[in-house]
Amino acid sequence: MKVGIEFVPNEPIVKICYYVKLAEDNGFQYCWITDHYNNRNVYMALTAIASVTNKIKLGPGVTNPYIRNPAITASAVVTLDELSGGRAVLGIGPGDKATFDALGIEWAKPVSTIKKAIADIRALIKGEKLETGAQLSIKPISEIPIYMGAQGPKMLETAGMIADGVLINASNPKDFEAAIPMIRKGAESAGRNMEEIDVAAYACMSVDKNPEKAKQAAVPVVAFIAAGSPPMVLERHGIDMEKVEKIRNALKKGDFGTAFSTVDDTMLEAFSLYGTPEDVVEKIKGLAKMGVTQVVAGSPIGPNKEKSIKLIGKEIIPA
Ligand SMILES: C[C@H](OP(=O)(O)OC[C@@H](O)[C@@H](O)[C@@H](O)Cn1c2nc(=O)[nH]c(=O)c-2cc2ccc(O)cc21)C(=O)N[C@@H](CCC(=O)N[C@@H](CCC(=O)O)C(=O)O)C(=O)O
């Protein structure tokens, strides 16, 4: 099982650099930086991280083909590959509606758009010229794997057809039980097999020696995940819809107390990997059984990020 770590660049990049270096020293193999216009710039964050690390692979987790022309993404990721000594990976997804509404971007035909974007990026990285005449004058040091951020059935199937990996925002085996057959369907339709695809659980993780502390740290993130989850996912986990409505309304009003106190154990089990290192190792084994090949430690990582990164390095990665 590969282990990655995810950071949202909503805190000083210098701090994130420190955490990623610590993660690299503790055996994490991938660093994914999220891409939302209202946070710090994803490529500036990755540049800084590349300069303080030398082994961990790193890339956007995930950008999208609407806010940047695919040629700009190709140039950015080839540049990252050069300055990181061949460690770049590219995570790209259809983006999220909230972003596009705020930027006045029309979110049209996400499946065909992502397919074309990945084909164009691959061609450009190889030095080929697009039908528009676009062509890079730089070359990567290494093969740059392209991962897709995906949740929906068509997006998962597309990932199976064209992507080197899939980053799925999920922490529970039930979600992979549903997702992996869709990825497999896409892979088989393209004459590929599942072994070629790195299936990553982009999880909400919270690890601490004290399970209660780990649980409490996961609650705020789980509240937002529950509030943003489609009915199909909530039903899959037997989650109380009324409670989710209550969380949604409370979050809208900024009433975090009510929102967080409404989060229950069913939601925590569904939307996070939390507990002691032993607890989390068992949960990761459950994901591996479903075919997950990478677990990405996403927010909050734990009540104390530094302590939790070390704990994961010492007691989870070797397990
Ligand atoms: C578009 C959407 O795909 P989705 O995979 O469910 O999108 C949800 C998220 O994956 C997407 O919002 C991501 O960008 C969210 N996301 C991030 N989004 C960000 O903006 N920034 C991030 O940093 C980020 C990180 C991230 C990490 C992991 C992950 O799994 C997702 C992440 C969807 O609705 N898909 C459906 C419908 C697709 C569709 O619209 N089909 C139409 C159009 C077909 C066509 O396009 O030609 C049709 O069938 O007619 C489906 O897959 O079945």
The ligand as an ORCA input file, in Angstrom:
! r2SCAN-3c Opt
* xyz 0 1
  C     -18.624     16.118    -13.112
  C     -18.924     15.200    -11.972
  O     -17.823     14.292    -11.812
  P     -17.388     13.838    -10.367
  O     -16.212     12.955    -10.426
  O     -18.558     13.335     -9.626
  O     -16.895     15.213     -9.744
  C     -16.822     15.349     -8.356
  C     -15.373     15.653     -7.994
  O     -14.568     14.566     -8.347
  C     -14.840     16.907     -8.657
  O     -15.635     18.004     -8.286
  C     -13.363     17.121     -8.251
  O     -12.820     18.160     -9.026
  C     -13.332     17.446     -6.761
  N     -11.931     17.515     -6.249
  C     -11.293     18.716     -6.241
  N     -11.877     19.781     -6.860
  C     -11.233     20.986     -6.883
  O     -11.772     21.937     -7.450
  N     -10.015     21.151     -6.281
  C      -9.368     20.126     -5.671
  O      -8.261     20.310     -5.178
  C     -10.012     18.840     -5.635
  C      -9.416     17.718     -5.055
  C     -10.027     16.464     -5.181
  C      -9.380     15.299     -4.739
  C      -9.973     14.066     -4.911
  C     -11.237     13.973     -5.515
  O     -11.822     12.767     -5.688
  C     -11.906     15.119     -5.954
  C     -11.314     16.373     -5.791
  C     -20.200     14.411    -12.289
  O     -21.276     14.896    -12.086
  N     -20.023     13.264    -12.909
  C     -21.164     12.421    -13.282
  C     -21.923     12.984    -14.477
  C     -20.998     13.303    -15.619
  C     -21.704     14.137    -16.670
  O     -21.892     15.312    -16.470
  N     -22.110     13.509    -17.788
  C     -22.799     14.274    -18.822
  C     -21.790     14.977    -19.728
  C     -20.981     13.993    -20.531
  C     -19.818     14.721    -21.233
  O     -19.121     15.443    -20.551
  O     -19.641     14.518    -22.455
  C     -23.627     13.308    -19.594
  O     -23.460     12.113    -19.344
  O     -24.392     13.809    -20.414
  C     -20.609     11.040    -13.572
  O     -19.359     10.884    -13.500
  O     -21.389     10.123    -13.840
*
